[in-house]
């Protein structure tokens, strides 16, 4: 599946704004921790980054969306989509992107 085909599916799996907010928070936290791990030369912090990134995301899928994270089906496309979604949320363009992807339906 191409990323262009994956992206609308990813958006549908993240239909609730609370899920998107938890994903963005986790993505930002994980990225900051990875940069800190590199800057401080503390590789063990990468484990903390994984928890910071995946913890809120997986919680949101279990407690809010009631679906399985796309990470398990397409890990690389999912990571790319996490950053793309974060970009659109932070820019305030996520609703336009959702509309462009055909809206969100279950």
Buried (B, 14 or more C-beta within 10 A) or exposed (E): EEEEEBBBBBBBBBBBEEBBBBBBBBBBBBBEBBEEBEEEEEEEBEEBBEEBBBBBBBEBBEEBBEBEBBBEBBEEBBBBBBEBBBBBBEEEEBEEBBEEBEEBEE
